[in-house]
Every structure is written in structure tokens, then in C-alpha cells.
Amino acid sequence: MLFCISTMSAQIHELGVSFGGANYVGDVGSTQFIAPKDLGYGLVYRWNRSPRHSFRLSYSQMKISANDAKSDMGSRKERGYSFKNNLKEISLGMEFNFFEFDLHQPGFAATPFLYSGIAGFQHDDFYFKKGLLYEYGTHLSMAIPIIGGMKARIGDRLIISAEVGARYTFTDNLDGSAANDTAFEQYNFGKKNNKDWYFFSAVTLTYTFGKNPCYCTP
């Protein structure tokens, strides 16, 4: 019994890459939530603690952009602002499987999943002045990821997953509408109480490794 208790702590791990598309929703451009158009990629690590949940650490890098000309709002089309921003994100949280996803059992396995946690990201800072875009540095911000998807085992060691993820950020300046430097606050615009969102829709391929847990018979 003591031997089994000590070896059950060994869990399986996953390490892989993700590729997909990103988009933004805020005070510039379209207000469509899920519309991936800018390239993003990243690295993903999962520590599967049980068939129902795992801890997840990921690094993502992506571009976001928006153009008032593609907005459904007449006031934005008339204004004519556009921007591009570069994001670098690190996220840590828990992934919950709707069905048991036991990687130690042979055969096909698949399940929908949800993920949430906390994310920190770096983005470019800029502001608009007379319709022109001026960049003045970078800034670190926080976000809450809300992600849903589907994953399946496609071999003894490979897992493929597809997901759509929203990030509610604690900043309003992904689009240059709320400069955090007092020297540029006079150029701020848009809704001050609404924070920006960005979305990342991705496909991830991971490789599993690690010791199998001990299954003890009575």
C-alpha cells in the first residue's frame, strides 16, 4: 500500500505548440467578438492531475489590429482610425474536462474543456493625434482568460485540441484610446469605463510524457 501511494504522485505531462488567429474588440474598428484575422502562436504545457482536470501554463505571441473603415458604426467610419499592436502573453490556470480524459487507458479519448486563470501580457502603448498614430513605449497589463474547446487523442503520445479564447483585460489602451501617460491624456477618446478585449482562436498539438500512475488491485 505504501508503494502504491508513493507512485500515484507520478502524473503525465503534455508539451506542445499552438497556432491560430487573434482579434481585438474595443474603441476602434469592428465590434465583432470572434473574428480571427491576425497570426498568433505559442507554447503550451499541461500537468494532468486527474482525468477531469489539469494545470496549464502557456506562452503566446500575437498581433491584433483594427480599422474603423470595417466598423458597422457610422461614427467610427467617419473618424477613420486604425492601429496594429503586438502582444506577448503568459497564462497560468486550470483546465476542466467535461468527460474523463484518461491518457493512461488505450483507445480513443475526446472531451470538451474549459480553461481559466490569470494572464500577464506586454503590449505597445500609443495615442492618436489629429488622426495620426504615435507610439511611446510598451506596458505590462493583466487579463482573465476564458477559453473553451475540444481535445482528442490521435495516437499513443499525441493530443490535438481546438479552442476559442477571450481575454478580458485590465487596460483600455490596446487601441490608443486611453494613454496611461499624463502627457498624452488630452488625446484620449472612447468609453472610459470599458476595458479592451482580445481573442485567440487556436489549434494545439501536444506530446505526452511522464510516468503512468500505479493502479492497485485489492
N, C-alpha and C positions, 0 to 999 in steps of 0.2 A: 504493500500500500504506500509506504514512504517513497519507494522508487517511482511509482506512477504519479504521485503528487509532484515530485520534483521535475519530471519530464513533461508534464502537461503545460508548463510555462513556455515551452518552445512553440512559437506560432509561425505561420507562414507569412512571408512578406511579398510585396509587389513593387517593382520599379519600372517606369516606362516613360513614354513621350506622348505629347498631345499636340494636335494641330487643328486649327479651326478659324472662325471668323468672329470679329468683335464689332460692336456698335455702341453708340452713346445716346442718351436722352437727357436733355437739359434745356437751356435757354437759347440754343442756336440749332437751326435745322429741323429735321423731321422729328415728330414725337412718337414714331412707331417703335414699340419696345423691342421686339425680336426681329432684327433685320441685319444679320451678319454680312459685312462687306469688306472689312479691313483684316488683314492677316494677323494671326496670333499663334503662338506656340509655347510649349512649356515642358516641364519635367514633373512627374507625379510619383510619390511614394505612399504606399498603404501598408499599415500594420494591422493585419486581420486578427482581431482579438476573439472573435466568435463568428459563427456563420451568419449572424444578424448585424454585426457592427464592426467597424474598423476605424482606426485613427488615420488621418490623411494629411500629408504635407506636400505642398506644391509650389512651384515657381513658374510664373507665366510672364511673357513679354508680348505686348501687342500694340497696335496703333488704333486710334479712334479718330474719326473725322466727322464733320457735319457741314452742311451748306444750306443757307436759308432758301436758296432757289428751289430746293426739294421739299420744302415745308408745305403743309396744307393751309397754313395760316397766312392770310394776305399781308399782315403787318410785317411778318418776317421776310416774306418775299420782297417786299418793298425796301426793307433795311439792307439786305444783301450781304450779311456777314458769312464767313466761312473760316474753318480752322482745321488743323491736324495736331494731334498730341501723341506722345509716346508714354506708355505705361509699363512699369516693372512691378510685379506683384508677388508677394509671398503670403501664402494662406495656410492656416492650421485649423483643423476641426475634426468633426466626427461624421462618418458616413453610415447611414442606416439602410439596411436591406429589407425590402418588404417580404421577401421569401428567404428561406435559409439558402445560403450560398457557401456550401461546404467544399472547399478546394481539395480536401483530403479524400473525397469519395470519387471513384471513377465515373465516367459518363458525362452527359451534357448537363450544364447548370446555367441558369439565367435568372435575373431578377431586376425589377425596377429599384431605384435607390434615391434617397435624398441626402444632401450634404449641406452643412452649415458650420460656421465657426467665426473666425476673425481673420481679417486680411490687412496687411500693410502694403502700401504701394507708393511709388515715386512717379510724379507727373511733371510736365513742363508748366511753368507759370507765364502768363502773358495777359495783355489787355488790348482793347480796341481804342484807337484814337482817330477820329474822322474817317472811319471805315477801314483803317489800316491796322494790321496786327503787329504788336511789339512784344517780344519775349524778353523776360528779365531774370530767368533762373529756373530752378526746379524746387519742388516742395514734396514733403512726405505727408501722407494722409492715411486714414484708416477707412475700412469698409466692412460691411457684413455681407458675405456671400450667401446666396440662396440658390441651390443647384438641384436639379432633378434630372434623372437619366435612366439608362438601361445598360446592363452589362451582361456578358456571356463568356463562358469558357470556350475557346476554339481549338484547344489542344491540351496536352498534359501540363504545359507551362505557360500558355498564353491566354490573356484576358483582353477582350475588346469591349469598349464602352463608348456610348454616345450620350452627350449631356448638353443641357442648355442652362446657363447660369447667369443670374442677375447679381450685381453688386450695388448695394445701397451705400453711397459714400458719405463721409462727413465733411465734404468740401463742396463748394458751389463754383469752383474756378477751373474745372476741366475745360471750360469753353471760353475763358477770358471774361466772364460776366461779373466776377466778384474778386478783383485783385486783393490779395492779403497784405500788400504793401501800401501804407498810408499815402505814399506819394502818388499812387495811381487810383485811389478810391473814387476820385471825381469822375472816372470813366466807367464806373460800374453800371450795370443795367440788369434788367430781368427781375424775376421774383426772388427777393432776398431770403425768404424762409424755405425755399425749395432747394434741396440738395440734388446734386447730379447723380445719375445712374450710368453704369456701363455694363454691357452684356458680353459674354464669351460663350459661343456655341462650338463644341469641340468633339473630336473623336480621339480616344486614348487607347494605346496598346501597351500593356504591361507584361513583364516577365515575372513569374512567381519563383520564389526560392525560400529556403529555410527548412528546419526540421519539422516532421509531422508530429502532432501530439500523440501521447500514449493513450490508447483505448483499452481499458482494463475490463476483463470479464469477471463476473462474480466467482 
